[in-house]
């Protein structure tokens, strides 16, 4: 089984958005969809996704709807980088 870690704890504040950065849409898709799609194309089947406390549920919902297997790691201090 190929696995990957995706850093998705960005808050998007510098982008002037209240939407968590991984969920901001670019060309109709959330930013998070792009690395997941690229990694799936090279046979990655399981993801570890680093999230913040505000984005965990919406990201979990998005990935579950897409059928993506993921475990979540909580970054409790995303403002620190």
SULTA-V112918 format. One line per field, one symbol per residue. phi: phi as a letter, one per 30 degrees, with the letter a starting at -180 (. if undefined). burial: 1 if it has 16 or more other C-alpha atoms within 10 Angstrom, else 0. A space follows every 10 residues. Layout:
# SULTA-V112918
phi=???
burial=???
This chain:
# SULTA-V112918
phi=.dbbcbdbcd cidddibcde edcddbhibd eddddddddd dcidcbbccd bcddceddde deddddicdb cccdcdbddd i
burial=0001010111 1000000011 1111000001 1110010011 0000111111 1100110011 0010000001 0110100000 0
